[in-house]
Amino acid sequence: MTAVHLPAHGLTFVHIPKNAGNSVLKWFHNHRNHLGQVMFLEYHQSLTQMACYLPIMLTFAIVRNPYARVVSGYLYARDGQSDWCKHYRAKNGLDKDFPDFATFVDRLETYKTMHWFDSATNQYEWIANGVNFLLRLETLDEDFKIIQDLLGIYTPLGKENHIDQGRYQDYYTDKEIKKISKVFEHDLDFFKYSY
């Protein structure tokens, strides 16, 4: 499950990887009996892709500082035991010897996934035409109140698939900072993030 559509509420959640999407999915799953039909979509799709077959009305997505997101993606790909992680490591020849963070960042554009996006895909590409509610991971508990108010369900959002990565800044040298600022230039500018 990677995205959610609630026909009765006209609400669609665009799940951008490594941005607390599994926490949102679990929240919707836990409240499915109070929401009418809940459609859990099979793979990470952009809003444009979903609009080809769903009646899109209200939309929301979560974005995150790209520097922190890359660290989270690195740790998840390296240590995760989900089928996705195993497939990612095998597809990219990383199943026996996973690189250190500096090497991973240096090769970021070469890593492929099983879907339409790759490791260097900017977050804005999931929501290129914009969403009604843009939530930020850094303030998610507060931002998610918009969705709770909309649905009238006030259960707190839990933390699923959470990786305690510490401070993202501890992973970077000037070289990796420069690389990420180039690869995710659009995200940094569009969502007003900085190192």
C-alpha positions in Angstrom: 0.0 0.0 0.0 1.5 3.3 -0.9 -1.3 5.9 -1.5 -4.9 6.3 -0.3 -8.1 7.5 -1.9 -11.3 8.1 0.1 -14.2 8.4 -2.5 -16.8 9.6 0.1 -14.5 12.5 1.2 -13.0 13.2 -2.2 -9.6 13.0 -0.5 -6.4 11.5 -2.0 -3.1 11.1 -0.2 0.0 11.1 -2.4 2.7 9.0 -0.7 6.2 10.4 -1.5 8.7 7.7 -0.3 10.5 8.3 3.0 8.1 11.0 4.2 6.1 9.3 6.9 3.7 7.8 4.4 3.5 4.4 6.2 2.4 6.3 9.3 -0.4 7.9 7.4 -1.4 4.6 5.7 -1.6 2.9 9.1 -3.7 5.8 10.4 -6.2 5.4 7.5 -6.1 1.6 7.9 -7.0 1.9 11.6 -9.9 4.2 10.9 -11.2 2.5 7.7 -14.5 1.5 9.4 -15.3 5.2 10.0 -14.3 6.5 6.6 -16.5 4.7 4.1 -14.7 3.1 1.2 -10.9 3.3 1.6 -8.8 2.6 -1.5 -5.2 1.6 -0.8 -3.2 1.8 -4.0 -0.5 -0.7 -4.9 2.6 1.3 -5.6 4.0 4.8 -5.4 2.1 6.9 -8.0 2.4 10.6 -8.7 -0.7 12.7 -8.5 -0.7 13.0 -12.3 -0.7 9.2 -12.6 -3.6 8.8 -10.2 -5.6 11.5 -11.9 -5.8 9.3 -15.0 -8.2 6.9 -13.2 -9.3 8.5 -10.0 -11.6 11.5 -9.5 -9.2 13.8 -7.8 -10.7 16.6 -5.7 -8.9 17.2 -2.4 -5.3 16.1 -2.1 -2.5 16.1 0.4 1.1 15.0 0.6 4.0 15.2 3.0 7.4 16.7 2.0 10.7 16.7 3.9 14.0 18.4 3.9 15.9 16.7 1.0 19.1 16.4 3.1 17.3 14.4 5.9 15.3 12.5 3.3 18.4 11.2 1.6 19.8 10.0 4.9 16.6 8.2 5.7 16.5 6.6 2.3 20.1 5.5 2.6 19.5 3.9 6.0 16.2 2.2 4.9 17.8 0.8 1.7 20.8 -0.4 3.7 19.2 -1.9 6.7 15.5 -2.5 5.9 14.1 -6.0 5.6 11.0 -5.2 3.5 10.6 -6.8 0.1 11.1 -3.3 -1.4 14.5 -3.0 0.4 15.7 -6.4 -0.7 14.6 -5.8 -4.3 16.3 -2.4 -4.3 19.6 -3.8 -3.0 19.5 -6.7 -5.5 18.5 -4.5 -8.5 21.4 -2.2 -7.8 24.0 -4.8 -6.9 24.1 -3.7 -3.3 22.9 -7.0 -1.6 26.4 -8.1 -0.6 28.3 -4.8 -0.1 26.3 -1.7 0.6 28.4 1.5 0.2 29.1 4.1 2.8 27.0 7.3 2.8 29.5 9.3 0.8 29.6 6.7 -2.0 25.8 6.3 -2.0 25.3 10.0 -2.5 28.0 10.1 -5.2 26.2 7.4 -7.1 22.7 8.5 -6.2 21.5 9.1 -9.8 22.4 5.5 -10.8 20.2 3.7 -8.3 17.0 2.4 -9.8 13.8 1.3 -8.1 11.1 -1.1 -9.3 8.8 1.9 -10.1 8.7 5.0 -12.2 11.0 7.0 -9.9 14.6 6.5 -8.9 16.7 7.5 -5.9 17.3 11.0 -7.3 13.7 11.9 -8.1 12.7 15.2 -6.6 9.6 15.2 -4.3 7.9 17.8 -6.5 7.6 15.3 -9.3 5.0 13.4 -7.2 2.9 16.6 -6.9 4.0 18.7 -9.9 0.6 20.3 -10.3 0.3 21.0 -6.5 -1.8 19.6 -3.7 -4.5 21.2 -1.6 -2.7 20.5 1.6 1.1 20.4 1.7 2.3 19.0 5.1 5.8 19.0 6.3 7.5 16.1 8.1 9.2 18.6 10.4 5.9 19.8 11.7 3.7 16.8 10.9 1.8 16.4 14.2 0.6 20.0 13.8 0.1 19.9 10.1 -1.8 16.6 10.2 -4.6 18.3 12.2 -5.9 19.6 8.9 -6.7 16.1 7.8 -8.0 15.1 11.3 -10.4 18.2 11.1 -11.5 17.3 7.6 -12.4 13.7 8.6 -13.5 14.4 12.2 -11.1 11.8 13.6 -8.6 13.1 16.2 -6.5 10.0 16.9 -2.8 11.0 16.9 -0.7 10.0 14.0 1.7 7.2 15.0 5.2 6.5 13.8 5.5 3.5 11.5 8.7 2.4 9.8 10.6 5.1 11.7 14.4 5.1 11.6 16.2 6.9 14.3 18.9 8.5 12.2 20.0 11.2 14.6 21.0 14.5 13.1 21.1 14.4 9.3 23.9 16.9 9.4 26.2 14.3 11.0 26.3 12.3 7.7 27.5 15.1 5.4 30.7 16.6 4.3 30.9 19.6 2.0 31.1 17.2 -1.0 27.8 15.5 -0.2 26.1 18.8 0.7 27.1 20.2 -2.8 25.8 17.1 -4.5 22.5 17.0 -2.8 22.0 20.7 -3.4 22.5 20.1 -7.1 20.4 16.9 -7.4 17.5 18.3 -5.3 17.8 21.9 -6.4 14.2 22.1 -7.4 12.9 20.7 -4.1 15.1 23.0 -2.1 13.9 26.0 -4.0 10.2 25.0 -4.3 9.7 23.9 -0.8 12.1 26.5 0.8 14.4 24.0 2.5 18.1 24.5 3.2 20.9 22.5 4.7 
